[in-house]
Amino acid sequence: MISSSTGIWFVLSHSRLLLIVSSQRIKSTLRRLLSISTCIFWMMDSVVLQVFTLYSRTILTFILEILILILVDSCFEFQMFFNCKYAAFALPIRAFTSASDPPCSSMMLPRYVKLFTSSKFSPSSVI
């Protein structure tokens, strides 16, 4: 027979286990959504590179920066602030497009990239 103290411990342990499982499920769902948005970003990026290679570099720059903002915003939305590997997606494209930027074409992007790659980050600084 199970004593009452053992039964209570089992119930508490069981409920903690369920909480841990549900927390892990939420994390895996968020990771899956982030990876889906990243895949969509790269597919759109490849389409843009194929379609707009014949057009001016300014149009290509503008579209790539919009795609970078979508990726970075999705990372903020899923609270992946502190992980710099997602910023690595945006930085090479940003470096590629910065050579032909007009002076005021992308005022928000450097702020996003700076906040995204910083080690200390508070969500209130985005607003």
Secondary structure, DSSP 8 states (H G I E B T S, - for coil): ---HHHHHHHHHHHHHHHHHHHHHHHHHHHHHHHHHHHHHHHHHHHHHHHHGGGS-HHHHHHHHHHHHHHHHHHHHHTT-TT-TTTHHHHHHHHHHHGGG--TTS-SHHHHHHHHHH-SS--GGGT-
